[in-house]
Amino acid sequence: MTNVLRYTAFAAHHTGGNPAGIVLDASALSDDDMLKIAADLGYSESAFVTPPPAGGDRAYTVRYFSPKAEVPFCGHATVATAVALAERDGTGDYLFHTPAGEVPVTVEDADGTLRATLTSVAPHVEEVADADLAEALEALRWPAADLDPALPPRIGYAGARHLVLAAATRERLADLSYDFDRLLALMRRLDLTTVQLVWREADFTFHVRDPFPVGGVVEDPATGAAAAAFGAYLRELGLVPAEAVITLHQGADMGRPGTLTVTLREGDARVRVSGTAVPIP
């Protein structure tokens, strides 16, 4: 019988953050098995761990499945998996071989709570076609006037693709009622994992939400991959300094508050995303 762990990431209590299923030894599982486990759990993603192709100390192959399909990378399941491994094997450095590339993860003990920091693959940011932006806004039922012109729409990538759209007000961000099928069709066409909806509270503080119809769920409670892509977006557009620590608040509108920390380092294109993770009883 497969041992499936349940953790929530980017929160210090099991009632917050983003739940993930974790199988620390998925060697005997087929793709169909992994998809079924993810679907039965119903979390936005679950992680499946096997030994890496070439071996290595504290190195693993990790794959991620939503209830609907495999995804190339998932930040919250990475953080949760690293914490679960650290509880078994100790804190320190790990290396995850993912479909998106190699992702180093460091786990530290922060006053009795384990905190993991993932380092993304090399990110990039691209323009959004006007027609695609218009379709996204129609699907979200957002008037174009509700966008914040200081944070222009872009597609960010740091292991998976995310469309970044900035709301001009917290009220706009809080009012999320979208056309699921219409947004799903657009996201499949553009190969998007989520839509990263953001509102800037302060220079280095943002509130974010992530519709996730391609994963079979309306919204993701805390999205580490999107946070990494958003960090790349902020740096690419010069919206924060090259060296910066950014706080993202996510999940409050769903009743599952969580906090993600995004760190940018000058001279290193990669983006670091940090958070705690705890077991779900």
GICORRA-V748412 format. One record per residue. PHI is phi as a letter, one per 30 degrees, with the letter a starting at -180 (NA if undefined). Layout:
PHI ; PHI
//
This chain:
NA ; d ; d ; c ; d ; b ; b ; c ; c ; i ; a ; c ; b ; d ; d ; c ; i ; c ; d ; b ; d ; b ; c ; d ; b ; c ; e ; c ; c ; d ; e ; d ; d ; d ; d ; d ; d ; d ; d ; d ; d ; i ; d ; d ; b ; b ; c ; b ; c ; b ; d ; d ; e ; c ; i ; k ; d ; h ; c ; b ; c ; b ; c ; b ; b ; d ; d ; c ; a ; d ; c ; d ; a ; b ; d ; d ; d ; d ; d ; d ; d ; d ; d ; d ; d ; d ; d ; d ; c ; j ; d ; k ; c ; b ; b ; c ; d ; c ; e ; d ; k ; d ; b ; d ; b ; c ; c ; b ; c ; c ; h ; i ; c ; d ; b ; c ; b ; c ; c ; d ; d ; e ; c ; a ; b ; b ; d ; c ; d ; e ; d ; d ; d ; d ; d ; d ; d ; d ; d ; d ; i ; c ; d ; e ; d ; d ; d ; d ; d ; d ; b ; d ; d ; a ; c ; c ; b ; b ; k ; a ; c ; b ; d ; c ; b ; c ; d ; d ; b ; d ; d ; d ; d ; d ; c ; c ; b ; c ; d ; e ; d ; d ; d ; e ; d ; d ; d ; d ; d ; c ; h ; c ; d ; b ; c ; c ; c ; b ; b ; d ; d ; a ; e ; b ; b ; b ; c ; b ; b ; b ; e ; b ; d ; d ; c ; i ; b ; d ; a ; c ; d ; a ; b ; d ; d ; d ; d ; d ; d ; d ; d ; d ; d ; d ; d ; e ; c ; i ; d ; b ; d ; d ; c ; a ; b ; c ; c ; c ; c ; b ; j ; d ; d ; c ; i ; b ; d ; b ; b ; c ; c ; c ; c ; c ; c ; d ; i ; b ; d ; d ; c ; c ; b ; b ; a ; d ; a ; b ; d ; c ; d
//
